[in-house]
Amino acid sequence: MGEQSTVKFPQEVIDEYAALGVDLPALFSAGHLGERMGVRILEAAADRVVGTMPVEGNTQPYGLLHGGASAVLAETLGSVGSMLHGGPSKIAVGVDLNCTHHRGLRSGLVTGIATPVHRGRSTATYEIAISDEQDRRVCTARLTCLLRDTEGLTG
């Protein structure tokens, strides 16, 4: 799923998951929805997650970038940061997403950068700034994830 080989995880994070028998780069992707929408994760750490998404193929009937597409990019990036913050004993589940759309786009590539606002034991909140290729803000989002213990969960 996705282009796992392009994700840049910090080596200590890769080592932490490897000690548990998990190949993090092989496991990670933007998920099926993110893959269909062309989401690519370029950099991933608990302090900063960067990803891109094409405008083409993710538009609403007027030909503008769909607000829901921006929400998918934002939730993907914030969830990855939350997952990395929680570590291998936690899973991150989005519980609140807020998006403010600042400008419409008809083409190009948007880049999202997720940075932490709060990182606690049971929740993590990230702000995600989505910009166009001229570095103009397209959307500002905030995602809060619940960090649940993986113990006892079944896949």
N, C-alpha and C positions, 0 to 999 in steps of 0.2 A: 504494500500500500504506500502511495506517495513516493517521494524521492528521498528515502531515508539517508542515503549517502551524503547529501548536501547539508544535513543538519549539523551544526557545530555545538556539541555539548562540552562543558568543562570536563577535563580528564578526571577530576576527583569524583564527579557525578557518575561518569561511565564506570569508574572503578567501584564505587559504592554499590551500584546495581549489579555489576559483574560478580561481586562477592556473594550475592544472593542467587547467582545463576541466571541473571536476566541480561540479555544483550539489548541494552537500551536503544542504540541506533537502529537495530533491526526491528525492534518492537514499535518504535515511534512512527507516527504519521499524523497528518491533519485529519484522519478519519475518512470514511467513505464520502460524506457530504463535502468536506473540504477538498478532497481529491477531485470530485466532479466539478467543483467551482474553481479549480486551478490554484488553490491555496498552497503556497510553498513556505515552509519554515526554513529560514536562513541561519538563525542563531537562537539558541535556547539555553537559558540559565534562569535560576530563580530571581535574579536581579533585573533581567532584561530578556525579552523574547521578541524577535523580529521576524516578520513574514510578509509575503506579497500575495496579491491576487489581481488577475486581469479584470478590467472593466467589461471587456467584450465577453458575452455569454452570461453576464451577471447583471443585466439591465431590466428595468421595468418597462411597461408599454410605451412610455414617452422616449425611450432610448437612453435614459439616465441610469447611472449606477443604482441598483436597488438598495434601499435602506436595509433590507433583510440580509443582503450579501455583506454589507459592512458589519452587521451584527454577527454573522457567521465568522468573519475574519476576527473580530474583536473577541468573541467567546473562545475561539480556538486558541488565540495567543494568550489570553488571560488564564485559560484552563491549563495550558502547558506550564506557565509560570507557577501556578498554584500546585500542580502536580510535583514539579521539581522542588518547590518549597516544602511540601509535605513529606517528601522522601518516599522510599519504596514501601513503607508500611501504611501509606495513606492513598486514597483515591480522591480526586477533586471532582466535585459535583456542583455545577453552576446553580445558584439559587436566586440571583438577582442580576439583571443586565439592563443598563440604561444607555441609550445612544442618542446623541444630539448630532444631527446632520447639518453641516455648515454650507456645503456647496455641491452642485450636481456635476457629474462627469459623464462624458459620452464615449471616451476611449482612454487607452493607456493602461498603466499599472498603478495600483495603490500599494503603499507600504504601511504596515501597522507596527507600532512599537509599544509593547506592554511593559509597564514598570510598576513595582509594588507601591501601594498606598498603605496597606496594613498586611502584616504576615503574623498570624497568631497560631495557636495550637489547634483550633477548631475551624477557623475561617481564614481566608486570604482574599484581599481585595486588590485589584489591579486597575490602573488607568491605561487605556489603550488610545493612542493618538494615531489616526489614519490620515495619511497625506498623499497628495498626487505627486507626479514626477517633477513638478516645480516647487515641491516642499510646501505647498499650500494645504492647510488643514481642511480635510473633507468631512471628518467625523471625529467626535470625542466620545469615548465610551468608558463605562465603569462596570466591572464584573466582580461579583463576590461569589466565591466558591466555598462550599462546606467541605471540610477535610474529614473524610470518614476512614476509620480503620479498615484495612483490607481483611483482617482476621474475621472469619465467619462469613465473608461474602462469597457467593458462588457466581461463576461466570456464565 
